[in-house]
Amino acid sequence: MTIRRMKWLCAPGVVVLLLASSPLASARPPKAAAAPSEAATAPVQMTLDMFLDRLMMSESGGKLTARNPRSTAIGPFQFIASTWLQIARSSFATETAELKPHEVLDLRTDMTFARRAAKIYTEENAAHLVANGQQATFANLRLAFLVGAGGAVRVLSAKAGTPVATLLGATVVGANPFMASMTAEDLIARAARDIAIDARLTTGITPSADAIARAKNAPRRTEPRIAVECDLSRPSCRRWLALAKRKVSRTRRASRD
């Protein structure tokens, strides 16, 4: 007989056995929650669009008119004038054909245009990294955007404790004083933190074979070397460097006249 509910009047010392069909007897301990799947616990894979978002926030905090007083960098992606003009000539020649140089430079503060340029520049940097034996991971691409593709290759190829100031040009370190006391290892880690990614992750861009070939055959850009014997972490040294660069610039202009 099945008994659902019964009241028992028990004398002292009497033991009452519950039938198996009783709710109390049939109660079961709650099942443990299922372990999350590997897909649920796996880290989110970064995409190029995500990279550009984080890159912009690292460079300018998303401000259209953000400016670096130590260089010509301006805009949400902080392009310096020379890099921007080079990208405009190679990738936006038709769109900028009727514009004067200062009007082309003003496009750095146009969010849509600047993002397009940042994407192209990142893809070019990826090809350069791979062409020179480095991985085009998003962490490495952040580094390349910061110090140039050539500078990134030197930093990534150097021993961990190599001072950054010996690997990068004085112009780069002068515009980014925080690098003055850094080692290669420090700067690589900083680049990864800038975009909130683990430097060990290999997620990135796979450039085409044609892009890699073009990068291998591209002429290397050089700039006059300025021997810096002072400490670039000191303001007085950076002022001296700024004066030296202006002197070099005047000399180059005079030679073209």
C-alpha positions as CSV (number, residue, x, y, z in Angstrom):
1,M,0.0,0.0,0.0
2,T,1.3,3.5,-0.8
3,I,1.0,6.1,1.9
4,R,1.5,9.7,1.0
5,R,1.0,11.5,4.3
6,M,0.2,10.0,7.7
7,K,0.2,11.3,11.3
8,W,1.7,9.0,13.8
9,L,1.0,8.9,17.5
10,C,4.0,7.2,19.0
11,A,4.5,6.0,22.5
12,P,7.9,6.8,24.1
13,G,10.6,4.5,22.8
14,V,8.6,3.5,19.7
15,V,10.6,3.8,16.4
16,V,8.6,4.7,13.3
17,L,9.9,3.5,10.0
18,L,8.9,5.5,7.0
19,L,7.7,3.6,3.9
20,A,9.9,3.9,0.8
21,S,7.2,5.8,-0.9
22,S,7.1,8.6,1.7
23,P,8.3,12.0,0.5
24,L,10.8,12.1,3.3
25,A,12.3,8.7,2.4
26,S,12.3,9.5,-1.3
27,A,14.1,12.9,-1.0
28,R,17.4,13.0,-2.8
29,P,20.3,15.4,-2.3
30,P,20.4,18.2,-4.9
31,K,22.6,17.4,-7.9
32,A,25.8,19.3,-8.2
33,A,25.8,22.0,-10.8
34,A,27.3,20.9,-14.1
35,A,30.9,22.1,-14.7
36,P,31.0,24.9,-17.3
37,S,32.0,23.8,-20.7
38,E,35.4,24.5,-22.2
39,A,33.8,26.9,-24.6
40,A,32.3,28.9,-21.7
41,T,35.6,29.2,-19.8
42,A,37.9,29.8,-22.8
43,P,39.2,33.4,-23.2
44,V,37.5,35.6,-25.7
45,Q,39.5,35.6,-28.9
46,M,40.5,39.1,-30.0
47,T,39.5,40.3,-33.5
48,L,41.0,43.0,-35.6
49,D,38.1,45.3,-34.8
50,M,38.5,44.7,-31.0
51,F,42.2,45.4,-31.4
52,L,41.6,48.7,-33.1
53,D,39.1,49.7,-30.3
54,R,41.7,48.9,-27.6
55,L,44.5,50.5,-29.6
56,M,42.5,53.7,-29.9
57,M,41.7,53.8,-26.2
58,S,45.4,53.2,-25.4
59,E,46.6,55.9,-27.8
60,S,44.1,58.7,-27.0
61,G,41.3,57.5,-24.8
62,G,39.1,57.9,-27.8
63,K,39.6,61.7,-28.0
64,L,39.4,63.1,-31.5
65,T,41.8,66.0,-30.9
66,A,44.2,64.3,-28.5
67,R,47.7,65.6,-29.0
68,N,51.2,64.6,-27.9
69,P,53.1,67.8,-27.1
70,R,56.4,66.1,-27.7
71,S,55.7,65.1,-31.3
72,T,53.4,65.7,-34.2
73,A,51.0,63.0,-33.1
74,I,47.3,63.9,-33.0
75,G,43.9,62.3,-33.3
76,P,42.3,59.1,-31.9
77,F,45.1,56.9,-33.2
78,Q,47.9,59.5,-32.6
79,F,49.5,59.3,-36.1
80,I,52.6,61.5,-36.5
81,A,52.6,63.7,-39.6
82,S,55.2,61.7,-41.6
83,T,53.5,58.3,-41.1
84,W,50.1,59.8,-41.9
85,L,51.2,61.4,-45.2
86,Q,52.9,58.2,-46.3
87,I,49.7,56.2,-45.7
88,A,47.6,58.9,-47.5
89,R,49.9,58.8,-50.5
90,S,50.0,55.0,-50.7
91,S,46.4,54.1,-49.8
92,F,44.2,57.2,-50.1
93,A,45.7,58.9,-53.1
94,T,42.4,59.3,-55.0
95,E,40.5,60.6,-51.9
96,T,43.1,63.1,-51.0
97,A,44.2,64.2,-54.5
98,E,42.5,67.6,-54.3
99,L,43.5,68.3,-50.7
100,K,46.4,70.5,-49.5
101,P,49.0,68.9,-47.2
102,H,47.5,70.6,-44.1
103,E,44.0,69.4,-45.1
104,V,45.3,65.8,-45.4
105,L,46.9,66.1,-42.0
106,D,43.6,67.4,-40.5
107,L,42.0,64.0,-41.5
108,R,43.8,62.5,-38.5
109,T,41.0,63.8,-36.3
110,D,38.3,62.2,-38.5
111,M,37.4,59.1,-36.6
112,T,36.2,57.0,-39.6
113,F,39.2,58.0,-41.8
114,A,41.7,57.6,-38.9
115,R,40.4,54.1,-38.2
116,R,40.7,53.1,-41.8
117,A,44.2,54.3,-41.8
118,A,45.0,52.5,-38.6
119,K,43.7,49.2,-40.0
120,I,45.9,49.6,-43.1
121,Y,48.9,50.5,-41.1
122,T,48.4,47.5,-38.8
123,E,48.1,45.2,-41.8
124,E,51.3,46.6,-43.2
125,N,53.0,46.2,-39.9
126,A,51.9,42.6,-39.7
127,A,53.5,41.9,-43.1
128,H,56.7,43.6,-42.0
129,L,56.9,41.6,-38.7
130,V,56.4,38.2,-40.5
131,A,58.8,39.2,-43.3
132,N,61.4,39.7,-40.5
133,G,60.8,36.5,-38.7
134,Q,58.4,37.7,-36.0
135,Q,54.8,36.8,-35.3
136,A,52.1,39.2,-36.1
137,T,50.3,38.8,-32.8
138,F,48.1,41.6,-31.5
139,A,50.5,42.3,-28.7
140,N,53.4,42.6,-31.3
141,L,51.2,44.7,-33.5
142,R,50.5,47.1,-30.6
143,L,54.3,47.4,-30.2
144,A,54.7,48.1,-33.9
145,F,52.1,50.8,-33.8
146,L,53.9,52.4,-30.9
147,V,57.5,52.3,-32.2
148,G,57.2,51.5,-35.8
149,A,57.5,48.1,-37.5
150,G,61.3,48.3,-37.7
151,G,61.6,49.3,-34.1
152,A,59.3,46.5,-33.1
153,V,61.5,43.9,-34.9
154,R,64.6,45.3,-33.1
155,V,62.9,45.1,-29.7
156,L,61.4,41.6,-30.2
157,S,64.8,40.3,-31.5
158,A,66.8,41.8,-28.6
159,K,67.7,40.1,-25.3
160,A,65.2,40.7,-22.6
161,G,67.4,43.0,-20.6
162,T,68.5,45.2,-23.5
163,P,67.8,48.9,-22.8
164,V,65.1,50.3,-25.1
165,A,67.1,53.5,-25.6
166,T,69.8,51.5,-27.4
167,L,67.3,49.9,-29.8
168,L,65.1,52.8,-30.8
169,G,65.8,56.1,-32.3
170,A,66.2,59.2,-30.1
171,T,63.0,60.6,-31.8
172,V,60.9,57.7,-30.5
173,V,62.3,57.8,-27.0
174,G,62.1,61.6,-26.8
175,A,58.4,61.5,-27.8
176,N,57.8,58.7,-25.2
177,P,59.9,59.5,-22.1
178,F,58.5,56.5,-20.2
179,M,60.6,54.3,-22.5
180,A,63.9,55.8,-21.4
181,S,64.5,53.5,-18.5
182,M,62.8,50.4,-20.0
183,T,64.3,47.2,-21.2
184,A,63.0,45.2,-24.2
185,E,61.2,42.9,-21.9
186,D,59.5,45.8,-20.2
187,L,58.3,47.4,-23.4
188,I,57.0,44.1,-24.8
189,A,55.0,43.6,-21.6
190,R,53.7,47.2,-21.7
191,A,52.5,46.8,-25.2
192,A,50.4,43.8,-24.2
193,R,49.0,45.6,-21.2
194,D,48.0,48.5,-23.4
195,I,45.5,46.4,-25.2
196,A,44.6,44.1,-22.2
197,I,46.0,40.9,-23.7
198,D,48.4,38.2,-22.5
199,A,51.7,38.7,-24.3
200,R,52.0,34.9,-24.7
201,L,48.8,34.6,-26.8
202,T,49.5,34.0,-30.5
203,T,46.2,35.4,-31.8
204,G,46.8,38.0,-34.5
205,I,46.9,38.7,-38.2
206,T,48.0,36.3,-41.0
207,P,49.3,38.5,-43.8
208,S,49.1,37.3,-47.4
209,A,52.1,36.0,-49.2
210,D,52.0,39.0,-51.5
211,A,52.0,41.4,-48.6
212,I,55.0,39.6,-47.0
213,A,56.9,39.8,-50.3
214,R,56.2,43.5,-50.6
215,A,57.4,44.1,-47.1
216,K,60.6,42.2,-47.8
217,N,61.2,44.3,-50.9
218,A,60.2,47.7,-49.5
219,P,63.0,50.3,-49.1
220,R,64.0,50.9,-45.6
221,R,63.3,54.4,-44.3
222,T,66.2,56.0,-42.5
223,E,66.6,59.2,-40.6
224,P,69.7,61.1,-39.5
225,R,71.2,59.6,-36.4
226,I,71.6,61.9,-33.5
227,A,74.1,60.8,-30.9
228,V,72.5,61.2,-27.6
229,E,74.9,61.0,-24.7
230,C,72.7,62.4,-22.0
231,D,69.9,60.7,-20.0
232,L,66.6,60.9,-22.0
233,S,64.6,60.5,-18.9
234,R,65.7,64.0,-17.8
235,P,63.8,67.0,-19.2
236,S,67.0,68.9,-20.0
237,C,68.2,66.0,-22.2
238,R,64.9,65.9,-24.1
239,R,65.0,69.7,-24.6
240,W,68.5,69.3,-26.0
241,L,67.3,66.6,-28.4
242,A,64.4,68.7,-29.6
243,L,66.8,71.5,-30.5
244,A,69.2,69.0,-32.2
245,K,66.3,67.7,-34.3
246,R,65.2,71.1,-35.3
247,K,68.8,71.9,-36.4
248,V,68.8,68.7,-38.5
249,S,65.5,69.6,-40.1
250,R,66.7,73.1,-41.0
251,T,69.8,71.6,-42.6
252,R,67.7,69.2,-44.7
253,R,65.4,72.0,-45.9
254,A,68.4,74.1,-46.8
255,S,69.9,71.3,-48.8
256,R,66.7,71.0,-50.9
257,D,66.5,74.7,-51.7
